[in-house]
Amino acid sequence: MATPVLILLLLTVIQFGLYLHACHVAQSAAAQGLSAARVSGGTAESGSTETRRALDLLGGGVLGGTTITSTRTAADVSVAITGTAVQVVPFLALTVHAEAHGPVEVFRGGG
């Protein structure tokens, strides 16, 4: 009787470890996208493309069903990622959300 409970407990610990890893992957990918979008001449599209590339490199197995939203105004850039961590425990789908915000880089000549 105790064996199924111990297995469920072990799977739950593994599930939350994978969730935390997926959160870190999403945050790292959002930061990469922010870096691409905030440079002088960058666009929201370049931020989304770089975010997708980073997700493909970092989180191919732990983060699925991702949506990327990248916006750029004259002063600010924002990249948001929403997805689902890989599911180990049945009926326990954990949503991952990460955002990165920053100012647009502007070159100001000295003098």
Helices and strands as residue ranges (DSSP letters): H 2-38, H 44-58, E 63-72, E 76-85, E 95-103
